[in-house]
Amino acid sequence: MPETVLVEPQYLPPIEFFCAILEARDIHIEAEEHYTKQTYRNRCYIRGANKVLPLSIPVINGNRKIFMKDIKVDHDQKWANEHWRSIQSAYGKAPFYEFFSDYFEREFQKRHKFLIDLNEQMLTICLKLLKLQKSVERTKSYHKQPEGGILDLRGIISPKEDYTKRQIYQPAEYIQVFGKDFAANLSIIDLLMNEGPNAITIVTKSLIKE
C-alpha cells in the first residue's frame, strides 16, 4: 500500500473511504480540480427510522466550472439545522451518541464558508474518533497523473456506482439502531455512533486485502 493516497474531499465519507485510506500514512486532499455534482463531496448517507437517508449540502454555483477549493456552501438554505436534526433522530439512542455528538454539532454550528473547509474538519474529527493518526494536507496544484508512489483514488469512490463494483470494501456487519436488515457502506458517522471505539475494528475487517 502506498504511503500517500490522493482523494477528493468528501462530506462525512462512507466506510469504504476509510478502508481506502486505512493503511496510508498521508492523505492528500485534491483542492485544485473542478467541483463535480452528485458525488460524496457534498452528500452522505445515514440510517433513519424507515430508510437510508441522503444528506446533501447545497452549494453556490455548483453547475459552473469552479475549483473545489472555491466552492461555497449555500447558508441561505437551512441545511445545517436539517442535517443535525436528522442525525439526532437517527442516532440519539445509539450507544455512543452522547460521547461523540458534541464534536459534530460544533462543526455544524461554525457555518464554514467553503465546502472544502467543512469536509476537511469533519474528516479530521472522524480520524480522531477512530484513533487514526494520519497527516492531512491539500494539494497546491493539479496533476492529472500524480507523482510515483501516490495512490490516486480521486473519483473512484462514488455514490453513482455500488461499492461491490470496486475491490475496496466488504461489509463487516454491526448492530444499527434502526432496520432489521444491515445497511452497508453508510457514512462513517453511522459506524461511530453505533460502535464507538470498536469502529476501527469494523473498518479493518471491512478492508479487502489484495
SVG drawing of the C-alpha trace seen along z (x, -y; Angstrom):
<svg xmlns="http://www.w3.org/2000/svg" viewBox="-40 -33 47 43">
<polyline fill="none" stroke="black" stroke-width="0.4" points="0.0,0.0 1.4,-3.4 2.2,-5.7 0.2,-8.5 -3.3,-8.5 -4.9,-11.3 -8.7,-11.7 -11.3,-14.3 -12.7,-15.9 -15.9,-14.1 -18.6,-15.0 -18.7,-12.6 -17.5,-9.9 -18.7,-6.3 -16.9,-3.4 -15.4,-2.5 -13.4,-5.7 -11.8,-4.9 -11.0,-1.4 -9.2,-3.0 -7.1,-5.3 -6.6,-2.9 -3.1,-1.7 -1.8,-5.0 0.3,-7.4 -0.5,-10.6 -3.8,-11.9 -3.7,-14.4 -7.0,-16.2 -7.5,-17.4 -8.3,-21.1 -7.4,-22.1 -9.8,-20.0 -13.2,-21.2 -16.2,-20.6 -18.4,-17.7 -22.1,-17.3 -23.8,-14.2 -20.7,-12.9 -19.7,-12.4 -18.2,-15.8 -21.4,-17.3 -23.5,-14.3 -23.6,-11.4 -26.0,-8.6 -27.3,-7.8 -29.7,-5.2 -33.0,-6.8 -36.0,-5.2 -37.6,-4.0 -34.9,-4.1 -31.4,-5.2 -31.4,-9.0 -29.3,-11.1 -28.0,-14.3 -26.9,-16.9 -25.2,-20.2 -26.4,-23.0 -23.6,-24.8 -23.4,-28.1 -22.8,-27.8 -22.3,-24.1 -23.2,-23.9 -20.2,-26.1 -16.6,-25.1 -15.3,-26.1 -12.3,-24.7 -13.1,-22.5 -11.3,-24.9 -13.5,-27.8 -16.9,-26.1 -19.0,-28.0 -21.7,-26.5 -25.2,-28.0 -26.2,-29.0 -29.3,-30.7 -30.8,-27.3 -31.1,-26.0 -29.3,-22.7 -27.1,-22.6 -30.1,-22.5 -31.8,-19.9 -28.8,-17.7 -28.2,-17.9 -31.8,-17.1 -31.7,-14.1 -28.5,-12.9 -30.1,-13.4 -33.2,-11.5 -31.1,-8.7 -28.6,-8.3 -29.9,-9.9 -30.4,-6.4 -27.2,-5.0 -24.7,-3.7 -22.1,-6.3 -24.2,-9.3 -23.6,-11.1 -19.8,-10.7 -19.4,-11.8 -22.3,-14.1 -20.7,-17.3 -17.8,-17.0 -20.1,-17.1 -22.6,-19.5 -19.9,-22.2 -18.8,-21.8 -22.3,-22.3 -22.6,-25.5 -19.5,-27.1 -21.1,-28.0 -18.0,-27.3 -17.8,-29.5 -16.2,-26.9 -17.2,-23.3 -13.7,-22.0 -13.1,-23.5 -16.2,-21.8 -15.2,-18.5 -11.6,-18.6 -12.7,-19.4 -15.2,-16.6 -12.6,-14.2 -10.2,-15.4 -12.8,-14.7 -13.6,-11.2 -9.9,-10.3 -9.5,-11.4 -12.5,-9.4 -11.2,-6.4 -7.8,-7.0 -6.1,-7.0 -3.0,-9.2 -2.5,-10.5 -1.2,-13.6 -3.9,-15.5 -2.9,-18.2 -4.4,-19.9 -2.9,-19.8 -1.5,-23.1 -1.6,-22.3 -3.4,-19.9 -1.7,-16.9 -3.6,-14.6 -1.0,-11.9 0.2,-12.2 3.9,-11.5 5.0,-8.0 4.2,-6.4 0.9,-8.3 -2.2,-6.2 -4.8,-8.2 -8.3,-7.5 -9.9,-10.6 -13.4,-9.9 -13.1,-6.2 -15.5,-6.0 -18.8,-7.3 -22.4,-7.1 -23.3,-6.6 -21.9,-3.1 -22.4,-0.3 -19.4,0.5 -19.5,4.1 -18.1,2.8 -14.9,1.9 -12.4,4.0 -12.0,1.8 -14.8,2.6 -16.6,5.7 -19.3,5.2 -18.4,6.3 -21.8,6.1 -22.5,4.3 -25.7,3.5 -27.5,0.5 -30.2,-1.5 -32.9,-1.1 -33.8,1.6 -33.8,5.3 -31.5,5.6 -28.0,4.3 -27.3,1.2 -23.8,1.4 -21.4,-1.5 -23.2,-4.3 -21.4,-7.4 -18.7,-6.7 -20.9,-8.6 -23.3,-5.6 -20.4,-3.3 -19.0,-5.7 -22.3,-6.3 -23.1,-2.6 -19.7,-1.1 -17.6,-3.8 -14.1,-2.6 -14.8,0.6 -15.4,-1.3 -11.8,-1.0 -12.0,2.8 -15.0,2.9 -13.2,0.7 -10.2,3.1 -12.4,6.1 -14.2,4.4 -11.0,3.7 -10.4,6.1 -6.8,7.2 -5.1,7.5"/>
</svg>
